[in-house]
Amino acid sequence: MGSTVWVITILKERPWIGIVVGIILFFILFVLKRWFVRKLMVDEKEG
């Protein structure tokens, strides 16, 4: 629980860090999804 309180404290003091981290996480998920869909498409063509 201590680390959660620490994160909340940082986000209260510097809200922009939360925005930057959110954008990075969203971008990573977006890239992973595209890669996964592309992999599925290639598997379907070969199969």
C-alpha positions, -999 to 999 in steps of 0.1 A, spaced: 0 0 0 29 24 7 39 26 -30 3 34 -40 2 64 -16 36 75 -30 23 74 -66 -8 93 -56 13 119 -39 35 124 -70 4 126 -93 -11 153 -70 21 174 -71 28 168 -108 -3 159 -128 15 160 -161 35 129 -151 2 109 -150 -7 122 -185 27 113 -200 26 78 -184 -10 73 -196 -1 83 -232 29 59 -231 8 30 -218 -19 37 -244 8 38 -272 23 5 -260 -11 -12 -259 -20 2 -294 13 -12 -309 9 -45 -292 -27 -48 -305 -16 -40 -341 12 -65 -339 -11 -92 -325 -37 -85 -353 -10 -86 -380 3 -119 -365 -32 -134 -366 -37 -123 -402 -4 -139 -413 -12 -171 -394 -46 -173 -412 -31 -168 -446 -5 -196 -440 -30 -219 -425 
